[in-house]
Amino acid sequence: MEMNGIRMGEGMVYNQTVIEAKTDRNVSFTANMNNTMLNDWWTAFLRNDQAAHVYINIRGVAEYSGTECDFIIAEEEAEASICILNGTISYRFYIPIL
């Protein structure tokens, strides 16, 4: 996950998940924020008129017959705006995964 070009965190699936062919399955993951980058992000946020450009890249790894394949599940960009002085917050984020 990047916000205003600053890598703020990453996620991980902690348990291997097997998805059988022609089936659906929910896969949960945890995203961890790197709080040591908050000062850099805050500076970029203020310079960007109090807007956060968020970029999310969700990738997967599949193993078949001993061969691993890395693939993109979803990539999305969104913008979150926070105007501290007037208390306005607007946020839009949707990741369609088909």
mmCIF file of the C-alpha atoms, coordinates in Angstrom:
data_MODEL
# 
_entry.id   MODEL 
# 
loop_
_atom_site.group_PDB 
_atom_site.id 
_atom_site.type_symbol 
_atom_site.label_atom_id 
_atom_site.label_alt_id 
_atom_site.label_comp_id 
_atom_site.label_asym_id 
_atom_site.label_entity_id 
_atom_site.label_seq_id 
_atom_site.pdbx_PDB_ins_code 
_atom_site.Cartn_x 
_atom_site.Cartn_y 
_atom_site.Cartn_z 
_atom_site.occupancy 
_atom_site.B_iso_or_equiv 
_atom_site.pdbx_formal_charge 
_atom_site.auth_seq_id 
_atom_site.auth_comp_id 
_atom_site.auth_asym_id 
_atom_site.auth_atom_id 
_atom_site.pdbx_PDB_model_num 
ATOM 1  C CA . MET A 1 1  ? 0.000   0.000   0.000   1.00 0.00 ? 1  MET A CA 1 
ATOM 2  C CA . GLU A 1 2  ? 1.310   3.415   -0.959  1.00 0.00 ? 2  GLU A CA 1 
ATOM 3  C CA . MET A 1 3  ? -0.056  6.789   0.041   1.00 0.00 ? 3  MET A CA 1 
ATOM 4  C CA . ASN A 1 4  ? 1.184   9.854   -1.847  1.00 0.00 ? 4  ASN A CA 1 
ATOM 5  C CA . GLY A 1 5  ? 4.047   7.769   -3.212  1.00 0.00 ? 5  GLY A CA 1 
ATOM 6  C CA . ILE A 1 6  ? 5.220   6.663   0.241   1.00 0.00 ? 6  ILE A CA 1 
ATOM 7  C CA . ARG A 1 7  ? 5.154   2.955   1.047   1.00 0.00 ? 7  ARG A CA 1 
ATOM 8  C CA . MET A 1 8  ? 3.001   2.828   4.152   1.00 0.00 ? 8  MET A CA 1 
ATOM 9  C CA . GLY A 1 9  ? 2.436   -0.868  4.652   1.00 0.00 ? 9  GLY A CA 1 
ATOM 10 C CA . GLU A 1 10 ? 1.843   -4.302  3.303   1.00 0.00 ? 10 GLU A CA 1 
ATOM 11 C CA . GLY A 1 11 ? -0.435  -7.229  3.924   1.00 0.00 ? 11 GLY A CA 1 
ATOM 12 C CA . MET A 1 12 ? -0.022  -10.935 4.273   1.00 0.00 ? 12 MET A CA 1 
ATOM 13 C CA . VAL A 1 13 ? -2.068  -14.111 4.440   1.00 0.00 ? 13 VAL A CA 1 
ATOM 14 C CA . TYR A 1 14 ? -0.814  -16.004 7.459   1.00 0.00 ? 14 TYR A CA 1 
ATOM 15 C CA . ASN A 1 15 ? -2.322  -19.372 6.603   1.00 0.00 ? 15 ASN A CA 1 
ATOM 16 C CA . GLN A 1 16 ? -1.939  -21.138 3.295   1.00 0.00 ? 16 GLN A CA 1 
ATOM 17 C CA . THR A 1 17 ? -5.294  -21.374 1.543   1.00 0.00 ? 17 THR A CA 1 
ATOM 18 C CA . VAL A 1 18 ? -6.177  -24.078 -0.952  1.00 0.00 ? 18 VAL A CA 1 
ATOM 19 C CA . ILE A 1 19 ? -8.841  -23.204 -3.499  1.00 0.00 ? 19 ILE A CA 1 
ATOM 20 C CA . GLU A 1 20 ? -10.089 -26.156 -5.487  1.00 0.00 ? 20 GLU A CA 1 
ATOM 21 C CA . ALA A 1 21 ? -10.777 -25.766 -9.212  1.00 0.00 ? 21 ALA A CA 1 
ATOM 22 C CA . LYS A 1 22 ? -14.183 -24.294 -10.113 1.00 0.00 ? 22 LYS A CA 1 
ATOM 23 C CA . THR A 1 23 ? -14.906 -23.206 -6.528  1.00 0.00 ? 23 THR A CA 1 
ATOM 24 C CA . ASP A 1 24 ? -15.093 -19.905 -4.651  1.00 0.00 ? 24 ASP A CA 1 
ATOM 25 C CA . ARG A 1 25 ? -13.459 -19.214 -1.318  1.00 0.00 ? 25 ARG A CA 1 
ATOM 26 C CA . ASN A 1 26 ? -12.982 -16.158 0.887   1.00 0.00 ? 26 ASN A CA 1 
ATOM 27 C CA . VAL A 1 27 ? -9.360  -15.367 1.685   1.00 0.00 ? 27 VAL A CA 1 
ATOM 28 C CA . SER A 1 28 ? -8.596  -13.000 4.557   1.00 0.00 ? 28 SER A CA 1 
ATOM 29 C CA . PHE A 1 29 ? -5.394  -11.041 4.973   1.00 0.00 ? 29 PHE A CA 1 
ATOM 30 C CA . THR A 1 30 ? -4.026  -8.523  7.419   1.00 0.00 ? 30 THR A CA 1 
ATOM 31 C CA . ALA A 1 31 ? -2.581  -5.207  6.289   1.00 0.00 ? 31 ALA A CA 1 
ATOM 32 C CA . ASN A 1 32 ? 0.034   -3.652  8.562   1.00 0.00 ? 32 ASN A CA 1 
ATOM 33 C CA . MET A 1 33 ? 0.749   0.080   8.540   1.00 0.00 ? 33 MET A CA 1 
ATOM 34 C CA . ASN A 1 34 ? 4.339   1.232   8.939   1.00 0.00 ? 34 ASN A CA 1 
ATOM 35 C CA . ASN A 1 35 ? 3.910   3.968   11.568  1.00 0.00 ? 35 ASN A CA 1 
ATOM 36 C CA . THR A 1 36 ? 7.543   5.050   11.196  1.00 0.00 ? 36 THR A CA 1 
ATOM 37 C CA . MET A 1 37 ? 6.539   6.570   7.821   1.00 0.00 ? 37 MET A CA 1 
ATOM 38 C CA . LEU A 1 38 ? 3.742   8.774   9.223   1.00 0.00 ? 38 LEU A CA 1 
ATOM 39 C CA . ASN A 1 39 ? 5.919   11.915  9.407   1.00 0.00 ? 39 ASN A CA 1 
ATOM 40 C CA . ASP A 1 40 ? 6.893   11.552  5.738   1.00 0.00 ? 40 ASP A CA 1 
ATOM 41 C CA . TRP A 1 41 ? 3.285   10.838  4.753   1.00 0.00 ? 41 TRP A CA 1 
ATOM 42 C CA . TRP A 1 42 ? 1.928   13.798  6.754   1.00 0.00 ? 42 TRP A CA 1 
ATOM 43 C CA . THR A 1 43 ? 4.343   16.180  5.022   1.00 0.00 ? 43 THR A CA 1 
ATOM 44 C CA . ALA A 1 44 ? 3.316   14.860  1.593   1.00 0.00 ? 44 ALA A CA 1 
ATOM 45 C CA . PHE A 1 45 ? -0.353  15.008  2.621   1.00 0.00 ? 45 PHE A CA 1 
ATOM 46 C CA . LEU A 1 46 ? -0.151  18.692  3.578   1.00 0.00 ? 46 LEU A CA 1 
ATOM 47 C CA . ARG A 1 47 ? 1.800   19.561  0.408   1.00 0.00 ? 47 ARG A CA 1 
ATOM 48 C CA . ASN A 1 48 ? -0.892  17.776  -1.628  1.00 0.00 ? 48 ASN A CA 1 
ATOM 49 C CA . ASP A 1 49 ? -3.751  20.047  -0.411  1.00 0.00 ? 49 ASP A CA 1 
ATOM 50 C CA . GLN A 1 50 ? -4.718  17.575  2.342   1.00 0.00 ? 50 GLN A CA 1 
ATOM 51 C CA . ALA A 1 51 ? -5.427  14.750  -0.098  1.00 0.00 ? 51 ALA A CA 1 
ATOM 52 C CA . ALA A 1 52 ? -4.099  11.211  0.160   1.00 0.00 ? 52 ALA A CA 1 
ATOM 53 C CA . HIS A 1 53 ? -3.611  9.343   -3.115  1.00 0.00 ? 53 HIS A CA 1 
ATOM 54 C CA . VAL A 1 54 ? -3.830  5.671   -2.150  1.00 0.00 ? 54 VAL A CA 1 
ATOM 55 C CA . TYR A 1 55 ? -2.480  2.848   -4.315  1.00 0.00 ? 55 TYR A CA 1 
ATOM 56 C CA . ILE A 1 56 ? -3.234  -0.770  -3.446  1.00 0.00 ? 56 ILE A CA 1 
ATOM 57 C CA . ASN A 1 57 ? -1.709  -3.775  -5.211  1.00 0.00 ? 57 ASN A CA 1 
ATOM 58 C CA . ILE A 1 58 ? -2.997  -7.216  -4.195  1.00 0.00 ? 58 ILE A CA 1 
ATOM 59 C CA . ARG A 1 59 ? -0.920  -10.107 -5.481  1.00 0.00 ? 59 ARG A CA 1 
ATOM 60 C CA . GLY A 1 60 ? -1.213  -13.828 -5.150  1.00 0.00 ? 60 GLY A CA 1 
ATOM 61 C CA . VAL A 1 61 ? 1.061   -16.829 -5.474  1.00 0.00 ? 61 VAL A CA 1 
ATOM 62 C CA . ALA A 1 62 ? -0.293  -20.105 -6.801  1.00 0.00 ? 62 ALA A CA 1 
ATOM 63 C CA . GLU A 1 63 ? 1.571   -23.368 -6.703  1.00 0.00 ? 63 GLU A CA 1 
ATOM 64 C CA . TYR A 1 64 ? 0.797   -26.131 -9.165  1.00 0.00 ? 64 TYR A CA 1 
ATOM 65 C CA . SER A 1 65 ? 2.884   -29.275 -9.566  1.00 0.00 ? 65 SER A CA 1 
ATOM 66 C CA . GLY A 1 66 ? 5.778   -27.707 -7.694  1.00 0.00 ? 66 GLY A CA 1 
ATOM 67 C CA . THR A 1 67 ? 5.840   -24.510 -9.807  1.00 0.00 ? 67 THR A CA 1 
ATOM 68 C CA . GLU A 1 68 ? 4.949   -21.141 -8.240  1.00 0.00 ? 68 GLU A CA 1 
ATOM 69 C CA . CYS A 1 69 ? 3.188   -18.450 -10.271 1.00 0.00 ? 69 CYS A CA 1 
ATOM 70 C CA . ASP A 1 70 ? 2.983   -14.853 -9.032  1.00 0.00 ? 70 ASP A CA 1 
ATOM 71 C CA . PHE A 1 71 ? -0.047  -12.911 -10.295 1.00 0.00 ? 71 PHE A CA 1 
ATOM 72 C CA . ILE A 1 72 ? -1.958  -9.677  -9.740  1.00 0.00 ? 72 ILE A CA 1 
ATOM 73 C CA . ILE A 1 73 ? -5.376  -10.066 -8.131  1.00 0.00 ? 73 ILE A CA 1 
ATOM 74 C CA . ALA A 1 74 ? -6.275  -6.371  -8.070  1.00 0.00 ? 74 ALA A CA 1 
ATOM 75 C CA . GLU A 1 75 ? -4.726  -2.931  -8.417  1.00 0.00 ? 75 GLU A CA 1 
ATOM 76 C CA . GLU A 1 76 ? -6.628  0.174   -7.442  1.00 0.00 ? 76 GLU A CA 1 
ATOM 77 C CA . GLU A 1 77 ? -5.998  3.857   -6.913  1.00 0.00 ? 77 GLU A CA 1 
ATOM 78 C CA . ALA A 1 78 ? -8.226  6.125   -4.860  1.00 0.00 ? 78 ALA A CA 1 
ATOM 79 C CA . GLU A 1 79 ? -8.139  9.508   -3.188  1.00 0.00 ? 79 GLU A CA 1 
ATOM 80 C CA . ALA A 1 80 ? -9.065  10.400  0.371   1.00 0.00 ? 80 ALA A CA 1 
ATOM 81 C CA . SER A 1 81 ? -9.413  14.060  1.335   1.00 0.00 ? 81 SER A CA 1 
ATOM 82 C CA . ILE A 1 82 ? -9.410  15.463  4.854   1.00 0.00 ? 82 ILE A CA 1 
ATOM 83 C CA . CYS A 1 83 ? -9.883  19.165  5.509   1.00 0.00 ? 83 CYS A CA 1 
ATOM 84 C CA . ILE A 1 84 ? -8.927  19.505  9.136   1.00 0.00 ? 84 ILE A CA 1 
ATOM 85 C CA . LEU A 1 85 ? -10.049 23.090  9.656   1.00 0.00 ? 85 LEU A CA 1 
ATOM 86 C CA . ASN A 1 86 ? -13.640 22.562  8.477   1.00 0.00 ? 86 ASN A CA 1 
ATOM 87 C CA . GLY A 1 87 ? -13.936 18.906  9.570   1.00 0.00 ? 87 GLY A CA 1 
ATOM 88 C CA . THR A 1 88 ? -14.713 17.501  6.094   1.00 0.00 ? 88 THR A CA 1 
ATOM 89 C CA . ILE A 1 89 ? -13.683 13.960  5.192   1.00 0.00 ? 89 ILE A CA 1 
ATOM 90 C CA . SER A 1 90 ? -14.350 12.363  1.812   1.00 0.00 ? 90 SER A CA 1 
ATOM 91 C CA . TYR A 1 91 ? -13.218 8.882   0.898   1.00 0.00 ? 91 TYR A CA 1 
ATOM 92 C CA . ARG A 1 92 ? -13.805 6.528   -2.027  1.00 0.00 ? 92 ARG A CA 1 
ATOM 93 C CA . PHE A 1 93 ? -12.263 3.133   -2.355  1.00 0.00 ? 93 PHE A CA 1 
ATOM 94 C CA . TYR A 1 94 ? -13.558 0.059   -4.137  1.00 0.00 ? 94 TYR A CA 1 
ATOM 95 C CA . ILE A 1 95 ? -11.636 -2.963  -5.358  1.00 0.00 ? 95 ILE A CA 1 
ATOM 96 C CA . PRO A 1 96 ? -13.584 -5.062  -7.840  1.00 0.00 ? 96 PRO A CA 1 
ATOM 97 C CA . ILE A 1 97 ? -12.208 -8.591  -7.918  1.00 0.00 ? 97 ILE A CA 1 
ATOM 98 C CA . LEU A 1 98 ? -13.935 -10.847 -10.391 1.00 0.00 ? 98 LEU A CA 1 
# 
